[in-house]
Structure formats: C-alpha cells, structure tokens
C-alpha cells in the first residue's frame, strides 16, 4: 500500500479524503511487540490513505458489475412517499393556495358540461319545436302525438327542456350559455396558470432544501462512510437522484392533485345528472385500482434496480475516467469495456422493465374507460328515447364519463414518474439517515497554541474485532520535529489522522497544549493544524487561488511570499499567464513536482501551529527537494512538526525519530542514536544507503 499525501488545513480536507492507512497493533516501546500477522491478513487490514477520492478504493477495472450496492428488495413505497411529501410541509401555505386554485379550476371545468347540456337542449328543442304546430302547449302536443299513435315521439318530447311548439332556436339564450361556458373556461385556465407557477415554486424550494440537507449531512458524516461508499455512487445520489425527485414532483404533483380533484368533482356532478348512471360509471374504480396496484408493485421493484444500476454505472465511468492512464498502461480497456457493457445491460433491462410496466397502466385504464363509455352511450340513448332523460343531460353525462376516466388514466401515466421519484428519494434518504460522526464539542483551545502534542494511552481500531493500536504514548514538545518512519503499512499515517480527528480514538486522549482535542470543535482544532500529503489535491482554478486556499483571509503579499519561499515562483515565472494560469481539475497542465510545490506553498500560507508532512517531497526532483527542505526548515521553525518519510535523508535533523513496525513503536531517538543502536532504524537506513558513508 503506497503512502499518500496532500495539503489539508481545514475541514474541507476531511470531506475529500478517501480513507486512512490501517495498522496492526501499536504500542509504546515498553509494551512487547505482538507477533507479525500473516501477510494476507495485513493486506486485508490495510486501508487507503488520504488523497483525492477514488471510486470507493477499487482500481479502474475493479468492482462488481453493478459498481455499487444494489437494492435487494423494493423500496417501502408508502412510508417513503409520505416522507417525500413531508419535504413539502414548509411550503404548506403555498400548498393550501395551490389546492384552493386547483379546486376552483376543477369546479369551473366540471360545471361546464352541464351548462353545455343546456345549449344542446336549446338547439334540439328549437329544431323539434319548429316542426310542431304553433299556438299549442307542450302538453297538448304530447296528447296529440299519443292520439296519433306516436307514443315514442311523445315520450321524447315530454323529456325535452325548453320546448315551445312552433318556435325555433332561441339564439339569445344559446348565446348566454356559450358566453358563460367560455368565461368559465378562461377563468379555469387562469387559475391553472397560477397554480402551475406556485407548484413550481413549492417544488424548487423543497428540492433546494433537500440539496442543502444532503450537503450538510455529508459534512457531518464520518470518514469511514466514504471508505465504504464508491464516489460515483454517492455523486449519483446527490445529483441524478435529487434531479429525478425534482422532475417527478414537478411533472406529477400538479397533475395528480388536479386529477384527484377532477375525479371527486365529476363524481358529484354525475350524481346530480343521473345517480343510476353514476353508479355504473363508479364501478370501474375497483377494477382500475386493482390493476394499478398489481402493475405498480411490479414496476416499483424495477425502478429501484434502475436507479441502483444508474449509480453503479456512474461509479464505473468516474472510476475508469479518473484512472484512464492506468487502464491503458496495463491494457485493461477490454475488461473495463466489458464491465461497462454488463452494467449498461443491467440498467437497460431494469429501465425497460420499469417503464414498460408503468406504461401498461394508461392503455389498460383507457380500455376500461371506453367500455364504460359504450355502456353509458347505449343506456343514455334509450333513456332519451323513453323520455326519462333530456338529450343535453345524456350529452353532459357522456362528457362526464370521459372526464372521469381521463384523470384515472393520467394518474396511471404519472405512476411511473412517481415510482421513479420515490425510488430516488429512498436512495437520498439513505444518505440522510447514515450515522453521523460524533457531535462537535464547544470547549475552547488556549488563546496561544505552542504546539505541545501528547498521545496518552491511545487505543484505536477500524474494526471492533481487530485491535490495531493499544496504549500508545507519544509526546512532541513545542517546536520539536518528530519524524515517523517504518515500512509501508506500519501505521504511520494513522497517527496523524487521529491527530487531525479524521478518526476518533477508542480509548485514551490526544492533547494539544493540555487540551483534549475531542473537547473542542473540529474546525477550531484544524485551524491550528497544517497538512501536506503525498497525493496532491488541486481544484479547477488559478495557481494563485490554489495557494490562497490555505487561508481564507490571506493577502496577496502573503501568497506571493509563500510562493517565493517554496520556489513556486521559479516555474510560475515561465508560464504565459503567471499566477493567473488556470489549472484543470486533474492538474494535467503542470508537472507532478510543480503540483507538490503548490501544496507546500498552501501550507505556508496557512501558518499552522502544528505541521504534518507526509512524504511531502516525494514528487519533486533531487535538486528541488534540497531547496524545499531548506524552505521546510523555515516553515518548521518555532512550530511542532510531524514528518512521515520513507527517504531517511530528509529527516536526519529531526529532534525525535519514531520507528514503527506492525503497529508498534519499536525504537525512538535521534538519527545518530538510532544508527548507533544497530536496530530497526539502522536496518532501514542501511538498506537505503548501503555502500555509502553516513
């Protein structure tokens, strides 16, 4: 496992870290070292150290075909939907207005068919009435028709509204009806417009709060969560899933609300026209409900699998892109393509199945609605002929039956959107429900920090059944440089990660100037700590901005001084745009050594009380390393420093050197003392400088 490093001074570093090096059992020199575990077990216990996050600790071609966790069972739709709707509660005032506007719009819509029925009656009565003898009353006309043996026509005339024998169409009355209908439709459209505007506002503000909640939650999550979570999978939850929630609510909320109101309103109006026909129409509800429940349950499982596969695919793409050079170097392109193809195939199958099952709901409900339409049309025609219903009422009822089945179909068509949104919400809620790191304490640090660091009886393990560090005691006095050396996997970086509170100790305490670091806020603690890691982390921005990132209130003079002290100015002077040169996110337009110098300059700007250097010069050339060592000597002057190094030539002047093996401190002393002791340090030193003079 390679030692990694990067510049970190504030809380932001913790959230970008990927893991920490694990170590076997650690102890003081007075505690006997435990036997070395098997090589395989040691490798299993090792964890990645801090650096830019990499797809969950897997290699570019690593991971299973899904690349992340796939849901084993369908989301709990009811509770998850209830919780998702709970996100809208802060907008309850606007929601009440939305419901009120929707209700008014629906009322205007459902009243219109009955009014239009009066227009139909007026036209039909005018056409029939003009064919009848003038001067007779309707009753006289009916008696005349029956006397002539035209009983069916007499029944039809008896059921007509507004019939005046000998009189044609009353265009004035017809005009009033039509103007009323047009006015109601215009008013309904205006209400619908403002309702859509407010729904958009409600959804956008609710999703805005959800994004904020997720961002805040990520800041409170322990680093162990990011160790187990592939980065692409987490990014998919924060971006794709929240965007899908927004689209689902945006498209379905208003339509579902109006559809439910429409079903209620139309049902009421149908009973005012004909209660018997209304009961026949309502019989379709149980059939539609049962079918929707059966199909929806099967579709929901596929939506969960679809979004899990989407997260896995994002993780694979991010991982392969980040390590594209490594993929090409080892010729693993075909393997990566094959894994992408497998995951893409899983996503295709899940997405096709989910959308196909949901899409079945609309045609099925339309078929049921059409059957209902045929029944209503036949029965309505018979009633008009028998005179028990007016033609306008039958027309209105047929229109109501269409209006009744249409929102049912709309609800069915929105089912796939709603199910997809709830499936995404479940994935977001899993992040929000993840266990958080220990809450911050409120105690203060001393006003003046001298850099006195003590590890007192510290126990730590990444897994409760595998103790790693036990009864560790270390003291670094103010101004001292403490070097930590040892083979890869010995536990060097674990110590500084505990000091930075990237992980919490299981037992014991770490003191900074006599104050337990767990008794103060993490941000306040990390303000006093500066960290330069082996793996550089730069963001997309100018060189100046990347250096100034170390201190929010740094002046331009301080940034320039740090750049000159760390010899950044030497290569920036040759760039066309100087300090305004923009670095891409990968930092591909500058060399690895130049990136390392920038991270060192960033540490200079931070001016910490305690400095942590983890293989900080591993990426620079030999000549530059000499210059940087001089610069670091200035930086370490007057402050406590912890230096992790593989190249022992860089720590010969350290005040104390701690030698770690398999999680234990086996030696400590100065360079000369440890060389003279011919112990573990001497073996490391001799391996690097065999054949060379001390």
C-alpha positions as MATLAB code, in Angstrom:
seq = 'XXXXXXXXXXXXXXXXXXXXXXXXXXXXXXXXXXXXXXXXXXXXXXXXXXXXXXXXXXXXXXXXXXXXXXXXXXXXXXXXXXXXXXXXXXXXXXXXXXXXXXXXXXXXXXXXXXXXXXXXXXXXXXXXXXXXXXXXXXXXXXXXXXXXXXXXXXXXXXXXXXXXXXXXXXXXXXXXXXXXXXXXXXXXXXXXXXXXXXXXXXXXXXXXXXXXXXXXXXXXXXXXXXXXXXXXXXXXXXXXXXXXXXXXXXXXXXXXXXXXXXXXXXXXXXXXXXXXXXXXXXXXXXXXXXXXXXXXXXXXXXXXXXXXXXXXXXXXXXXXXXXXXXXXXXXXXXXXXXXXXXXXXXXXXXXXXXXXXXXXXXXXXXXXXXXXXXXXXXXXXXXXXXXXXXXXXXXXXXXXXXXXXXXXXXXXXXXXXXXXXXXXXXXXXXXXXXXXXXXXXXXXXXXXXXXXXXXXXXXXXXXXXXXXXXXXXXXXXXXXXXXXXXXXXXXXXXXXXXXXXXXXXXXXXXXXXXXXXXXXXXXXXXXXXXXXXXXXXXXXXXXXXXXXXXXXXXXXXXXXXXXXXXXXXXXXXXXXXXXXXXXXXXXXXXXXXXXXXXXXXXXXXXXXXXXXXXXXXXXXXXXXXXXXXXXXXXXXXXXXXXXXXXXXXXXXXXXXXXXXXXXXXXXXXXXXXXXXXXXXXXXXXXXXXXXXXX';
ca = [
       0.000    0.000    0.000;
       1.537    3.311   -1.016;
       1.730    6.189    1.427;
      -0.328    9.112    0.132;
      -0.255   12.756    0.953;
      -1.908   16.057    0.226;
      -2.330   19.538    1.605;
      -5.057   19.842    4.193;
      -5.712   22.511    6.734;
      -9.420   22.986    7.144;
     -12.487   20.786    7.428;
     -12.710   20.636    3.653;
      -9.827   18.185    3.532;
     -11.701   15.638    5.624;
     -14.616   15.582    3.246;
     -12.393   14.927    0.237;
     -10.410   12.186    1.878;
     -10.870    8.602    0.880;
      -9.515    6.624    3.731;
      -6.665    6.161    6.125;
      -3.843    3.670    6.437;
      -4.673    0.940    8.871;
      -2.096   -0.564   11.101;
      -1.842   -3.629   13.272;
      -1.381   -3.266   16.993;
       0.507   -0.150   18.130;
       2.165    0.368   21.490;
       4.904    2.222   23.289;
       8.424    0.867   23.439;
       7.740   -0.581   26.868;
       4.962   -2.816   25.547;
       6.175   -6.014   23.875;
       5.534   -6.085   20.163;
       2.992   -8.631   19.032;
       3.821  -11.287   16.525;
       3.556  -10.200   12.882;
       0.220  -11.313   11.388;
       0.099  -13.253    8.182;
       0.894  -11.221    5.096;
      -2.559  -11.824    3.661;
      -4.259  -10.613    6.832;
      -2.087   -7.499    6.967;
      -3.007   -6.660    3.406;
      -6.675   -7.161    4.195;
      -6.401   -4.753    7.116;
      -4.666   -2.006    5.161;
      -6.772    0.945    4.149;
      -6.107    3.688    1.604;
      -4.592    6.856    2.992;
      -5.782   10.371    2.427;
      -5.764   11.755   -1.061;
      -8.219   12.550   -3.826;
     -11.211   10.218   -3.549;
     -11.022    7.229   -5.823;
     -14.122    5.199   -6.729;
     -14.518    3.561   -3.375;
     -10.994    2.174   -3.169;
     -11.249   -0.020   -6.253;
      -8.944    0.035   -9.206;
     -10.036    1.340  -12.591;
     -11.303   -2.049  -13.541;
     -12.454   -3.038  -10.072;
     -15.789   -3.610   -8.562;
     -18.616   -5.831   -9.487;
     -20.783   -5.374  -12.498;
     -23.047   -3.025  -10.659;
     -20.207   -0.990   -9.233;
     -22.144   -0.274   -6.044;
     -24.877   -1.517   -3.751;
     -27.938   -2.867   -5.497;
     -31.195   -2.809   -3.576;
     -32.166   -6.324   -2.573;
     -35.869   -5.587   -2.251;
     -38.346   -2.986   -3.391;
     -38.435    0.354   -1.663;
     -41.094    0.738    1.030;
     -43.291    2.861   -1.210;
     -45.865    4.133    1.297;
     -43.545    5.357    4.079;
     -41.033    6.733    1.570;
     -43.747    8.621   -0.317;
     -45.050   10.022    2.971;
     -41.553   11.176    3.915;
     -41.006   12.698    0.485;
     -44.254   14.627    0.736;
     -43.110   15.718    4.184;
     -40.378   17.711    2.445;
     -43.175   19.972    1.155;
     -44.539   20.807    4.623;
     -42.544   24.077    4.995;
     -44.474   25.316    1.946;
     -47.854   24.464    3.465;
     -49.248   27.993    2.983;
     -48.478   27.890   -0.725;
     -49.824   24.335   -0.883;
     -53.155   25.494    0.579;
     -53.312   28.225   -2.072;
     -52.414   25.668   -4.759;
     -55.179   23.325   -3.614;
     -57.654   26.219   -3.486;
     -56.772   27.334   -7.003;
     -56.921   23.761   -8.246;
     -60.338   23.290   -6.657;
     -61.686   26.468   -8.257;
     -60.261   25.463  -11.630;
     -61.812   22.000  -11.341;
     -65.199   23.409  -10.285;
     -65.275   25.652  -13.351;
     -64.351   22.693  -15.550;
     -66.873   20.216  -14.163;
     -69.780   22.689  -14.241;
     -69.294   23.420  -17.925;
     -70.571   20.103  -19.371;
     -73.893   20.518  -17.569;
     -74.177   24.082  -18.849;
     -73.267   22.896  -22.339;
     -76.063   20.357  -21.994;
     -78.471   23.275  -21.739;
     -77.121   24.592  -25.034;
     -77.713   21.201  -26.634;
     -81.242   21.152  -25.211;
     -81.888   24.633  -26.620;
     -80.742   23.627  -30.098;
     -82.603   20.303  -30.077;
     -85.783   21.878  -28.659;
     -85.653   24.627  -31.307;
     -85.276   22.136  -34.153;
     -88.095   19.890  -32.908;
     -90.329   22.765  -31.779;
     -90.244   24.401  -35.194;
     -91.747   21.220  -36.662;
     -94.699   21.313  -34.258;
     -97.917   23.351  -34.631;
     -97.678   26.839  -33.161;
    -100.087   28.031  -30.515;
    -100.256   24.706  -28.707;
     -98.784   23.949  -25.316;
     -96.321   21.151  -24.796;
     -98.952   19.054  -23.021;
    -101.350   19.481  -25.933;
     -98.646   18.411  -28.394;
     -97.937   15.307  -26.334;
    -101.647   14.385  -26.215;
    -101.885   14.922  -29.966;
     -98.912   12.657  -30.649;
    -100.302    9.916  -28.455;
    -103.643   10.193  -30.175;
    -101.844    9.686  -33.484;
    -100.159    6.570  -32.115;
     -96.673    8.203  -31.908;
     -96.066    7.252  -28.262;
     -92.248    7.094  -28.552;
     -92.059   10.587  -30.031;
     -94.464   11.799  -27.371;
     -92.208   10.353  -24.642;
     -89.180   12.053  -26.168;
     -90.950   15.421  -26.357;
     -92.058   15.083  -22.733;
     -88.423   14.741  -21.652;
     -87.207   17.843  -23.559;
     -86.370   21.070  -21.728;
     -87.399   24.475  -23.130;
     -89.558   23.140  -25.949;
     -92.020   25.753  -27.377;
     -94.180   24.378  -30.232;
     -93.797   26.415  -33.396;
     -90.726   28.278  -32.126;
     -87.218   27.717  -33.475;
     -83.821   28.015  -31.728;
     -83.574   30.731  -29.070;
     -80.222   32.202  -30.117;
     -80.221   34.742  -27.288;
     -80.470   32.055  -24.653;
     -77.960   29.961  -26.602;
     -75.528   32.913  -26.703;
     -75.800   33.449  -22.948;
     -74.989   29.780  -22.349;
     -71.991   29.830  -24.701;
     -70.580   33.047  -23.203;
     -70.952   31.554  -19.733;
     -69.062   28.434  -20.824;
     -66.277   30.464  -22.438;
     -65.967   32.658  -19.327;
     -65.693   29.626  -17.061;
     -63.045   28.038  -19.280;
     -61.000   31.276  -19.295;
     -61.256   31.572  -15.514;
     -60.257   27.920  -15.142;
     -57.197   28.459  -17.359;
     -56.108   31.493  -15.331;
     -56.430   29.542  -12.101;
     -54.469   26.676  -13.677;
     -51.677   29.038  -14.765;
     -51.157   30.478  -11.287;
     -51.443   27.012   -9.787;
     -48.619   25.757  -12.042;
     -46.496   28.767  -11.098;
     -46.944   28.121   -7.384;
     -46.371   24.367   -7.747;
     -43.075   25.112   -9.483;
     -42.090   27.396   -6.618;
     -43.043   24.807   -3.990;
     -41.092   22.021   -5.704;
     -37.985   24.077   -6.412;
     -37.772   25.409   -2.866;
     -38.329   21.946   -1.399;
     -35.614   20.386   -3.574;
     -33.336   23.314   -2.712;
     -33.708   22.465    0.971;
     -33.127   18.777    0.237;
     -29.849   19.567   -1.546;
     -28.791   21.721    1.394;
     -29.673   18.929    3.811;
     -27.588   16.407    1.845;
     -24.632   18.812    1.618;
     -24.776   19.470    5.366;
     -25.137   15.752    6.033;
     -22.010   14.933    4.010;
     -20.045   17.382    6.160;
     -21.225   15.522    9.274;
     -20.535   12.008    8.028;
     -17.512   10.161    9.406;
     -14.667    9.321    7.082;
     -15.460    5.627    7.460;
     -18.649    6.243    5.451;
     -16.632    7.452    2.461;
     -14.292    4.479    2.805;
     -17.216    2.152    2.075;
     -19.085    4.306   -0.458;
     -17.900    4.490   -4.090;
     -17.560    8.128   -5.067;
     -19.523    7.768   -8.300;
     -22.397    6.111   -6.410;
     -22.524    8.945   -3.864;
     -22.361   11.587   -6.595;
     -25.224    9.852   -8.381;
     -27.387   10.106   -5.260;
     -26.546   13.778   -4.740;
     -27.075   14.783   -8.392;
     -29.050   12.304  -10.505;
     -31.413   11.121   -7.784;
     -32.235   14.601   -6.490;
     -32.750   15.835  -10.051;
     -35.087   12.902  -10.646;
     -37.032   13.769   -7.484;
     -37.394   17.325   -8.748;
     -38.634   16.245  -12.176;
     -41.019   13.683  -10.699;
     -42.584   16.174   -8.296;
     -42.648   18.905  -10.929;
     -44.456   16.796  -13.501;
     -46.696   14.710  -11.282;
     -47.630   16.890   -8.321;
     -49.928   19.354  -10.089;
     -51.380   16.756  -12.436;
     -52.060   14.238   -9.684;
     -53.656   16.883   -7.497;
     -55.901   18.105  -10.301;
     -56.753   14.550  -11.331;
     -57.913   13.634   -7.823;
     -59.945   16.837   -7.554;
     -61.371   16.191  -11.017;
     -62.444   12.659  -10.090;
     -64.222   13.958   -6.983;
     -65.839   16.885   -8.787;
     -67.002   14.843  -11.762;
     -68.418   12.140   -9.477;
     -70.504   14.757   -7.664;
     -71.782   16.228  -10.944;
     -72.655   12.812  -12.349;
     -74.896   12.126   -9.350;
     -76.682   15.441   -9.941;
     -77.438   14.329  -13.506;
     -78.274   10.638  -13.004;
     -77.497    8.628   -9.914;
     -78.070    5.293  -11.670;
     -75.638    6.028  -14.498;
     -73.201    7.438  -11.933;
     -73.180    4.147  -10.039;
     -72.458    2.284  -13.263;
     -69.533    4.607  -14.003;
     -68.114    4.276  -10.491;
     -67.958    0.514  -10.916;
     -64.771    0.978  -12.963;
     -62.870    2.314   -9.950;
     -62.299   -1.067   -8.236;
     -61.045   -2.604  -11.477;
     -58.725    0.317  -12.188;
     -57.458    0.319   -8.599;
     -56.674   -3.398   -8.515;
     -54.874   -3.294  -11.862;
     -52.884   -0.204  -10.901;
     -51.826   -1.801   -7.611;
     -50.709   -5.056   -9.236;
     -48.792   -3.416  -12.068;
     -47.369   -0.648   -9.884;
     -45.976   -3.097   -7.323;
     -44.026   -4.927  -10.018;
     -42.847   -1.706  -11.626;
     -41.543   -0.311   -8.318;
     -39.029   -3.131   -7.899;
     -37.636   -2.390  -11.338;
     -37.362    1.336  -10.628;
     -35.290    0.613   -7.521;
     -32.991   -1.624   -9.561;
     -32.833    1.001  -12.320;
     -31.544    3.771  -10.060;
     -29.158    1.432   -8.275;
     -27.753    0.448  -11.679;
     -27.523    4.128  -12.620;
     -25.421    4.792   -9.535;
     -23.219    1.795  -10.297;
     -22.741    2.930  -13.890;
     -21.761    6.423  -12.753;
     -19.258    4.921  -10.333;
     -17.680    2.825  -13.070;
     -17.480    5.729  -15.519;
     -15.970    8.064  -12.917;
     -13.503    5.415  -11.801;
     -12.405    4.430  -15.293;
     -12.067    8.054  -16.391;
     -10.027    9.004  -13.343;
      -7.693    6.066  -13.936;
      -7.767    6.096  -17.733;
      -3.958    6.278  -17.927;
      -3.652    3.232  -15.666;
      -6.235    1.352  -17.721;
      -4.266    1.953  -20.912;
      -0.927    1.234  -19.266;
      -1.959   -2.252  -18.183;
      -4.062   -2.963  -21.256;
      -7.309   -3.412  -19.306;
      -9.504   -1.498  -21.734;
     -11.365   -4.598  -22.896;
     -12.085   -5.638  -19.310;
     -13.344   -2.155  -18.400;
     -15.480   -2.062  -21.563;
     -16.891   -5.488  -20.725;
     -17.794   -4.421  -17.181;
     -19.360   -1.232  -18.520;
     -21.336   -3.302  -21.012;
     -22.593   -5.621  -18.268;
     -23.687   -2.729  -16.050;
     -25.206   -0.907  -19.002;
     -27.127   -4.060  -19.889;
     -28.413   -4.325  -16.299;
     -29.509   -0.696  -16.451;
     -31.229   -1.247  -19.794;
     -33.158   -4.266  -18.555;
     -34.221   -2.565  -15.322;
     -35.208    0.693  -17.067;
     -37.080   -1.111  -19.848;
     -38.966   -3.288  -17.392;
     -39.841   -0.383  -15.090;
     -41.109    1.919  -17.834;
     -42.880   -0.871  -19.712;
     -44.789   -1.987  -16.617;
     -45.767    1.578  -15.768;
     -46.695    2.393  -19.365;
     -49.178   -0.508  -19.351;
     -51.381    1.323  -16.848;
     -52.650    4.017  -19.212;
     -53.877    1.806  -22.096;
     -55.474   -0.634  -19.642;
     -57.367    2.151  -17.899;
     -58.331    3.711  -21.236;
     -59.757    0.348  -22.340;
     -61.854    0.148  -19.177;
     -62.959    3.743  -19.734;
     -64.011    3.020  -23.313;
     -66.135    0.081  -22.177;
     -67.805    2.402  -19.695;
     -68.373    4.948  -22.491;
     -70.152    2.369  -24.661;
     -72.456    1.351  -21.793;
     -73.322    4.981  -20.959;
     -73.976    5.881  -24.599;
     -76.363    2.944  -25.111;
     -78.260    3.424  -21.843;
     -78.370    7.197  -22.337;
     -79.799    6.834  -25.845;
     -82.506    4.511  -24.571;
     -83.451    6.976  -21.831;
     -83.658    9.896  -24.254;
     -85.926    7.798  -26.472;
     -88.078    6.907  -23.474;
     -88.241   10.500  -22.327;
     -86.687    9.800  -18.906;
     -83.607   11.953  -19.669;
     -83.012   15.042  -21.726;
     -80.569   14.843  -24.615;
     -78.443   17.561  -23.020;
     -78.191   15.559  -19.807;
     -77.074   12.484  -21.721;
     -74.511   14.541  -23.603;
     -73.278   16.043  -20.327;
     -73.084   12.610  -18.705;
     -71.126   11.143  -21.618;
     -68.716   14.056  -21.314;
     -68.521   13.478  -17.569;
     -67.753    9.807  -18.121;
     -64.883   10.841  -20.365;
     -63.741   13.405  -17.815;
     -63.948   10.719  -15.130;
     -61.829    8.134  -16.933;
     -59.312   10.666  -18.244;
     -57.871   11.645  -14.820;
     -57.751    7.967  -13.874;
     -55.604    7.418  -16.958;
     -53.495   10.450  -16.050;
     -52.938    9.091  -12.564;
     -51.847    5.819  -14.133;
     -49.495    7.603  -16.528;
     -47.976    9.533  -13.638;
     -47.398    6.314  -11.706;
     -44.056    5.644  -13.375;
     -42.831    9.155  -12.604;
     -43.991    8.910   -9.008;
     -42.490    5.462   -8.534;
     -39.203    6.585  -10.053;
     -39.154    9.667   -7.821;
     -39.872    7.642   -4.678;
     -37.126    5.162   -5.591;
     -34.667    8.056   -5.913;
     -35.946    9.588   -2.679;
     -35.236    6.318   -0.876;
     -31.608    6.463   -2.024;
     -31.278   10.078   -0.872;
     -32.892    9.257    2.483;
     -30.305    6.505    2.975;
     -27.616    9.201    2.880;
     -29.585   11.465    5.224;
     -30.108    8.565    7.667;
     -26.471    7.418    7.696;
     -24.822    7.507   11.174;
     -23.020   10.792   11.756;
     -19.678   11.482   13.317;
     -19.509   12.385   16.984;
     -21.064   15.834   17.564;
     -18.671   18.721   17.959;
     -17.799   19.859   21.463;
     -17.907   23.543   22.381;
     -14.828   23.883   24.552;
     -12.163   26.444   23.615;
      -8.491   25.978   22.835;
      -5.945   28.071   24.705;
      -5.576   31.553   23.238;
      -1.932   30.898   22.384;
      -1.036   27.498   20.921;
       2.561   26.407   21.457;
       2.199   23.042   19.717;
       2.658   20.670   22.660;
       1.131   17.379   21.443;
       0.618   14.276   23.599;
      -0.834   10.841   22.836;
      -1.878    9.397   26.214;
      -2.871    5.736   26.398;
      -4.472    5.803   22.957;
      -6.359    2.761   21.648;
      -7.735    2.667   18.121;
      -9.111    0.141   15.644;
     -11.063    0.331   12.422;
     -12.956   -2.813   13.354;
     -14.026   -3.707   16.875;
     -12.897   -7.316   16.483;
      -9.385   -6.367   15.274;
      -7.448   -4.137   17.719;
      -4.861   -2.018   15.905;
      -3.362    0.492   18.328;
      -3.207   -0.121   22.064;
      -1.825    2.039   24.861;
       0.098    4.413   22.575;
       2.049    7.157   24.392;
       3.897    9.880   22.454;
       4.962   13.384   23.406;
       6.013   16.114   20.970;
       7.251   19.215   22.741;
       6.709   22.702   21.317;
       8.983   23.377   18.364;
      10.152   19.771   18.044;
      10.289   17.903   14.760;
       9.046   14.359   15.243;
       9.801   12.005   12.367;
       7.841    8.771   11.930;
       9.444    6.078    9.816;
       8.819    2.438    9.080;
       7.821    0.082    6.310;
       4.621    0.508    4.327;
       1.585   -0.415    6.415;
       3.347    0.164    9.735;
       0.720    2.688   10.918;
       2.498    5.988   10.394;
      -0.342    7.892    8.790;
      -2.866    6.537   11.296;
      -1.224    8.662   13.984;
      -1.618   11.942   12.125;
      -5.154   11.030   11.036;
      -6.068   10.635   14.695;
      -4.444   13.976   15.452;
      -6.498   15.619   12.707;
      -9.605   13.860   14.093;
     -10.334   12.250   10.765;
     -10.996    9.265   13.020;
     -11.803    9.190   16.731;
      -9.726    7.269   19.279;
     -11.418    4.367   21.032;
      -9.690    4.980   24.332;
      -7.218    7.443   25.806;
      -6.720   11.032   24.739;
      -4.754   13.259   22.391;
      -3.840   16.577   23.956;
      -2.914   19.852   22.289;
      -1.348   22.189   24.821;
      -3.007   20.157   27.561;
      -6.486   20.334   25.997;
      -8.203   17.146   24.863;
      -8.791   17.640   21.136;
     -12.220   15.972   21.429;
     -13.364   18.815   23.713;
     -13.060   21.487   21.009;
     -14.799   21.914   17.627;
     -13.071   20.136   14.761;
     -12.872   23.306   12.693;
     -11.144   25.164   15.534;
      -8.704   22.292   16.006;
      -7.860   22.040   12.309;
      -7.276   25.775   12.132;
      -4.162   25.048   14.185;
      -3.024   22.121   12.030;
      -1.482   22.169    8.585;
      -1.086   19.043    6.482;
       0.864   18.314    3.306;
       0.177   14.907    1.828;
       1.897   12.902   -0.864;
      -1.020   12.823   -3.300;
      -1.622   16.408   -4.338;
      -5.115   17.826   -4.477;
      -5.751   20.856   -6.673;
      -9.063   22.262   -7.824;
     -10.026   23.864  -11.114;
      -8.847   27.454  -10.739;
      -5.819   29.689  -10.971;
      -2.469   28.942   -9.378;
      -2.985   31.935   -7.100;
      -6.369   30.630   -5.905;
      -4.934   27.178   -5.198;
      -2.215   28.652   -2.977;
      -4.583   31.087   -1.240;
      -6.897   28.175   -0.432;
      -4.759   27.554    2.646;
      -6.034   30.710    4.375;
      -9.310   32.480    3.697;
      -8.009   35.889    4.767;
      -4.573   35.630    3.127;
      -3.353   38.828    1.468;
      -1.705   38.844   -1.946;
       1.615   39.698   -0.288;
       1.361   36.624    1.943;
       0.525   34.397   -1.018;
       3.453   35.739   -3.018;
       5.799   35.336   -0.065;
       4.742   31.701    0.356;
       5.212   31.080   -3.364;
       8.700   32.539   -3.355;
       9.719   30.725   -0.177;
       8.653   27.358   -1.609;
      10.212   28.100   -5.020;
       6.852   28.058   -6.785;
       7.844   31.383   -8.319;
      10.595   29.640  -10.267;
       8.245   27.742  -12.580;
       5.319   30.203  -12.488;
       7.594   32.882  -13.961;
       7.840   30.827  -17.147;
       4.076   30.446  -17.577;
       2.399   32.840  -20.050;
      -0.264   33.964  -17.577;
       1.827   33.616  -14.418;
      -0.220   33.174  -11.249;
      -3.431   33.616  -13.253;
      -2.746   30.360  -15.115;
      -5.811   28.165  -14.726;
      -5.230   24.588  -13.565;
      -7.733   21.986  -14.665;
      -9.211   19.612  -12.102;
      -6.707   16.896  -12.954;
      -3.784   19.330  -12.887;
      -2.622   17.902  -16.203;
      -1.129   21.169  -17.433;
       1.618   21.207  -14.771;
       4.022   18.504  -13.623;
       3.659   16.340  -10.514;
       6.568   18.128   -8.844;
       5.047   21.531   -9.565;
       1.747   20.404   -8.082;
       3.613   19.266   -4.957;
       5.245   22.675   -4.625;
       1.829   24.337   -4.803;
       0.527   22.211   -1.934;
       3.587   23.080    0.128;
       3.041   26.783   -0.585;
      -0.543   26.357    0.525;
       0.701   25.034    3.876;
       2.996   28.061    4.203;
       0.059   30.417    3.796;
      -1.935   28.595    6.480;
       0.761   29.314    9.111;
      -0.307   26.435   11.421;
       0.821   25.787   14.975;
       1.366   22.084   14.194;
       2.638   20.949   10.817;
       2.126   17.457    9.385;
       4.237   16.406    6.403;
       3.506   13.019    4.834;
       6.107   12.283    2.152;
       5.731   15.901    1.071;
       8.724   15.917   -1.270;
       8.223   12.546   -2.916;
       7.196   14.059   -6.266;
       9.952   16.643   -6.692;
      13.350   16.187   -8.267;
      16.505   15.882   -6.185;
      17.687   19.472   -6.719;
      14.267   20.939   -5.945;
      13.996   18.664   -2.913;
      17.105   20.256   -1.430;
      15.612   23.720   -1.917;
      12.260   22.634   -0.479;
      13.959   21.083    2.525;
      15.508   24.480    3.285;
      12.100   26.074    2.899;
      10.526   23.491    5.171;
      13.190   24.112    7.762;
      11.992   27.720    7.846;
       8.384   26.569    7.995;
       9.084   24.168   10.873;
      10.967   26.799   12.824;
       9.085   27.617   16.010;
       6.310   25.071   15.468;
       5.796   21.403   16.193;
       6.155   19.169   13.139;
       5.276   15.565   12.416;
       7.174   14.258    9.403;
       6.365   10.925    7.791;
       9.145    9.870    5.468;
      10.455    6.923    3.512;
      13.602    8.724    2.402;
      15.539    8.832    5.634;
      17.865   11.520    4.313;
      15.028   14.034    4.732;
      14.656   13.519    8.499;
      18.250   13.269    9.743;
      17.884   16.559   11.613;
      14.635   15.566   13.368;
      14.584   16.022   17.151;
      12.917   12.639   17.679;
      12.545    9.731   15.280;
       9.866    7.130   15.957;
      10.320    3.767   14.259;
       7.108    1.805   13.722;
       6.674   -1.815   12.745;
       3.370   -3.663   12.514;
       1.593   -1.004   14.565;
       4.173   -0.799   17.343;
       6.798    1.836   18.154;
       9.907   -0.298   18.347;
      12.524    2.461   18.603;
      12.792    6.162   19.251;
      15.675    8.615   19.429;
      17.804   10.884   17.259;
      19.319    9.802   13.972;
      22.782    9.245   15.432;
      21.425    7.351   18.446;
      19.339    5.012   16.325;
      22.132    4.337   13.839;
      24.494    3.544   16.679;
      21.922    1.148   18.197;
      22.029   -1.046   15.068;
      18.318   -1.815   15.399;
      15.321   -1.474   13.136;
      16.185    2.098   12.091;
      19.743    1.091   11.245;
      18.389   -1.696    9.036;
      16.137    0.749    7.166;
      18.946    3.270    6.834;
      21.457    0.695    5.746;
      19.014   -0.638    3.113;
      18.792    2.826    1.560;
      22.410    3.853    1.863;
      24.292    0.579    1.610;
      27.795    1.258    0.401;
      27.571    4.980    1.229;
      29.167    6.843    4.068;
      26.984    8.062    6.924;
];
